[in-house]
Amino acid sequence: MRAAFTPCLGSFCFSAVVLTLAIAWQPARGDVASIAVAPTPTIAPSIARNCVTQPVAPIATPNLAVAQAALANRNFALAAAHLQPLAENGDVVAQRLYGSLLLTGACGVPADSAHGLDWLRKAAAANDVFAQFTLGEDYLNGKVVAQDDVEAFKWFKAAADAGNYKAEANVGYMYLAGRGVAADPRQGLEWSVRAGEQGSPAALLNIAQAYWSGTILPKNPKRAYFWLCTAQQRAAGVPNVFGRIFAFKTQVVRVLSVSDAKRIEKRSESWSPGKGSLDEVLADAAKLRRDHLSDVNQGAAKESD
């Protein structure tokens, strides 16, 4: 019997939702396929200890660059003072940043999930890809807003259609798992391949799992190990995905000889992401479908004899 396929989503290996601080403030809270159960969102202790809390005078001329610098310097009150009027005047980036800030709250900025969600929705409706991805993540994780798979899929799909590879990996997962959309393994694999061609370790992990389980792809432990190795090489900055990859590798390597494992590890070092770099995976999936149809047709022919 074939093992059940259990894809690794960006939400079941996901670190706690905390305020992401960067000058660009692009809300990437971990790679897609890395969402796990997280505690109630709060400002991380290390951030809270270092944040700036002095009062902010009224802002005469709001400035997005100043707001982004304030976010990077943990002066959240100053950032909010600049972002709010900009958001109200229709600045889409400011709407996304201000919404993200209100969703989590920070030193001197009380959390306001309702208004934060409203601002994120406005930015997402204006085709801000990072706002779309953040909304998908929040609805999937269900920690700052009510968990809603349908809404999560809607926003991930919008970001994926715009080319966001993290969203592509989550769309792939949701098709594979049938969350928020009818299960469609073929679409799930195709979206995972898109993300994998851009180097997503979570998407590569899903491909490895598919080769191991033998459902979407033909069962092939050697190929499973190869894609696990490529995923591990790209997961250093995504600790929860890295941990899942390492645990899975220890399982797969047991069925390989030492020489095979070393040869595959060496070969994986030369693989590079890029358009067409996963064509072999799609070809294997197509062959498995053809073989399945052939078996079905042969079975029907025998029954008719």
C-alpha positions in Angstrom: 0.0 0.0 0.0 1.3 3.5 -0.8 2.0 5.8 2.0 -0.3 8.9 2.3 1.2 12.1 1.1 1.5 14.7 3.7 2.9 18.0 2.2 4.7 20.4 4.4 2.8 23.7 4.2 4.1 27.0 5.0 1.9 26.8 8.0 2.6 23.7 9.8 6.2 24.3 10.4 5.7 28.0 10.9 7.5 30.1 13.6 5.6 32.4 15.9 4.0 35.4 14.3 6.0 38.4 15.4 6.6 41.8 14.0 8.9 41.6 11.0 11.3 44.5 11.1 13.1 45.6 7.9 13.5 48.8 6.1 11.5 47.3 3.2 9.1 45.7 5.6 8.2 42.9 3.3 6.1 40.5 5.5 7.9 37.2 4.9 7.3 35.4 8.2 9.2 32.3 7.2 9.2 30.3 4.0 5.9 29.0 2.6 5.5 25.5 3.8 6.7 26.5 7.2 3.6 27.5 9.2 3.2 25.8 12.6 1.0 26.3 15.6 2.2 29.6 17.1 1.4 31.3 20.4 -0.8 34.4 20.6 1.1 37.1 18.5 3.1 39.4 20.7 6.2 41.5 20.2 9.2 39.3 20.6 11.0 40.0 23.9 14.2 41.0 22.2 12.3 43.6 20.2 10.3 44.8 23.2 13.5 45.4 25.2 15.1 47.5 22.5 12.1 49.5 21.2 11.8 53.2 21.4 8.9 54.4 23.5 9.3 58.2 23.7 6.2 60.3 22.8 5.8 61.4 19.2 4.9 65.0 18.3 2.3 65.5 15.6 3.8 64.9 12.1 3.5 67.9 9.8 4.7 66.2 6.7 4.4 62.4 6.7 7.2 60.6 4.9 7.3 56.9 3.9 11.1 56.7 4.0 11.1 58.1 7.5 8.4 55.6 8.5 10.5 52.7 7.1 13.6 53.9 8.9 11.6 54.2 12.2 10.4 50.6 11.8 14.0 49.4 11.3 15.0 51.4 14.4 12.1 49.9 16.4 10.5 53.3 16.9 7.0 52.0 16.2 5.1 55.1 17.5 7.0 57.3 15.1 6.4 54.9 12.2 2.7 54.8 13.0 2.5 58.6 13.1 3.9 58.8 9.6 2.1 55.8 8.2 -1.4 56.5 9.3 -1.9 59.8 7.3 -0.1 58.3 4.3 -2.4 55.2 4.4 -5.5 57.5 4.7 -4.3 59.4 1.6 -4.2 56.1 -0.4 -0.5 55.2 -0.3 -0.7 51.4 -0.8 2.7 50.6 0.8 1.8 52.7 3.8 -1.5 50.8 4.1 0.3 47.5 4.1 2.9 48.6 6.7 0.4 50.3 8.9 -2.0 47.3 8.7 0.9 44.9 9.6 1.9 47.2 12.5 -1.7 47.3 13.9 -2.2 43.6 13.6 0.6 42.8 16.0 0.9 45.9 18.0 4.2 47.2 19.3 5.7 49.6 21.8 3.5 52.6 21.9 1.2 51.2 19.2 -1.7 49.1 20.7 -2.7 46.1 18.7 -5.9 46.7 16.6 -6.5 43.6 14.5 -9.8 44.9 13.0 -8.3 48.1 11.6 -5.0 46.3 10.8 -7.0 43.8 8.7 -8.9 46.6 7.0 -5.7 48.3 5.9 -4.1 45.1 4.7 -7.2 44.3 2.7 -7.1 47.8 1.0 -3.5 47.2 0.1 -4.2 43.7 -1.1 -7.1 44.9 -3.2 -4.8 47.4 -4.8 -2.6 44.4 -5.9 0.1 44.8 -3.3 1.6 41.3 -3.4 3.2 41.4 0.1 -0.2 42.4 1.6 -1.9 39.6 -0.3 0.7 37.1 1.0 0.4 38.4 4.6 -3.4 38.1 4.5 -3.1 34.5 3.2 -0.6 33.7 6.0 -2.7 35.3 8.7 -5.9 33.5 7.6 -4.2 30.2 7.3 -2.4 30.5 10.7 -5.5 31.8 12.4 -3.6 33.6 15.2 -4.3 37.3 14.5 -7.6 36.7 12.6 -10.1 34.0 12.6 -8.7 31.0 10.8 -10.3 30.7 7.3 -8.8 28.3 4.6 -11.0 29.8 1.8 -9.8 33.3 2.5 -6.2 32.1 2.9 -6.3 30.3 -0.5 -7.9 33.4 -2.1 -5.1 35.7 -1.1 -2.3 33.2 -1.6 -3.6 32.6 -5.1 -3.6 36.3 -5.9 0.0 36.6 -4.8 1.0 33.5 -6.6 -0.6 34.7 -9.8 1.7 37.7 -9.4 4.7 35.5 -9.2 5.4 35.4 -5.4 7.2 32.1 -5.0 6.3 31.7 -1.3 2.6 32.1 -2.2 3.1 29.6 -5.1 4.3 27.0 -2.6 1.3 27.6 -0.3 -1.1 27.3 -3.2 0.6 24.1 -4.1 0.2 22.8 -0.6 -3.5 23.8 -0.4 -4.3 22.0 -3.6 -2.4 18.9 -2.4 -4.1 19.0 1.0 -7.5 20.1 -0.2 -7.6 23.1 2.1 -9.7 26.1 1.0 -10.0 24.6 -2.4 -11.0 21.2 -3.8 -8.0 18.8 -3.7 -6.2 18.7 -7.0 -2.8 16.8 -6.8 -1.9 17.7 -10.3 -2.3 21.4 -9.7 -0.6 21.0 -6.4 2.5 19.5 -7.9 2.6 22.1 -10.7 2.5 25.0 -8.2 5.1 23.3 -6.1 7.3 23.0 -9.1 6.9 26.7 -9.9 8.1 27.5 -6.4 10.8 24.9 -6.4 12.2 26.3 -9.6 12.7 29.5 -7.6 14.6 27.7 -4.9 11.8 27.3 -2.2 13.1 24.6 0.2 9.6 23.9 1.3 8.4 23.2 -2.2 11.5 21.0 -2.8 10.6 19.1 0.4 7.1 18.5 -0.9 8.5 17.1 -4.1 10.8 14.8 -2.0 7.8 13.6 0.0 5.9 12.9 -3.2 8.7 10.7 -4.5 8.8 8.9 -1.1 5.1 8.3 -0.9 4.6 7.2 -4.5 1.2 8.9 -4.9 1.7 12.0 -7.1 5.1 10.9 -8.3 6.5 7.3 -8.8 7.9 5.9 -5.5 11.7 6.5 -5.8 13.7 6.8 -2.5 16.8 7.9 -4.4 15.0 10.8 -6.0 13.4 11.6 -2.7 16.8 11.8 -1.1 18.1 14.0 -4.0 15.4 16.6 -3.5 15.8 16.5 0.2 19.5 17.3 -0.2 18.7 20.3 -2.5 16.0 21.5 -0.1 18.4 21.3 2.9 21.0 23.3 1.1 18.5 26.2 0.8 16.8 26.0 4.2 19.5 27.4 6.5 17.5 30.6 7.0 14.2 28.8 7.6 14.8 26.8 10.8 11.5 25.0 11.0 11.7 23.8 7.4 15.3 22.8 8.0 14.3 20.7 11.0 11.6 18.8 9.0 14.0 18.2 6.2 16.7 16.8 8.5 14.2 14.5 10.3 12.9 13.2 6.9 16.4 12.7 5.6 17.3 10.4 8.5 14.3 8.3 7.6 15.0 8.1 3.8 18.8 7.5 4.1 18.1 4.3 6.0 16.9 2.6 2.8 20.0 3.7 0.8 23.5 2.3 0.7 26.2 4.6 2.0 27.7 4.8 -1.4 24.4 5.8 -3.0 23.7 8.4 -0.3 27.1 10.0 -0.8 26.8 10.0 -4.6 23.4 11.6 -4.4 24.6 14.2 -1.9 27.4 15.1 -4.2 25.2 15.3 -7.3 22.7 17.5 -5.5 25.3 20.2 -5.0 25.4 20.9 -8.7 21.6 21.5 -9.0 20.6 25.1 -9.5 17.0 26.5 -9.4 15.7 28.1 -12.6 13.1 27.8 -15.3 13.0 24.1 -16.4 15.1 22.8 -13.6 12.2 20.6 -12.4 11.0 19.4 -15.8 12.1 15.9 -14.9 9.7 16.0 -12.0 6.8 16.9 -14.2 7.8 14.2 -16.7 7.8 11.6 -13.9 4.3 12.8 -12.8 3.0 12.5 -16.4 4.5 9.0 -16.8 2.8 7.9 -13.6 -0.5 9.2 -14.9 0.0 7.3 -18.2 0.9 4.1 -16.4 -2.1 4.4 -14.2 -4.4 4.9 -17.1 -2.8 2.0 -18.9 -3.4 -0.2 -15.8 -7.1 0.9 -15.7 -7.6 0.2 -19.3 -6.0 -3.2 -19.1 -8.2 -4.1 -16.1 -11.3 -3.0 -17.9 -10.3 -5.1 -20.9 -9.8 -8.2 -18.8 -13.2 -7.7 -17.2 -14.9 -7.5 -20.6 -13.3 -10.8 -21.8 
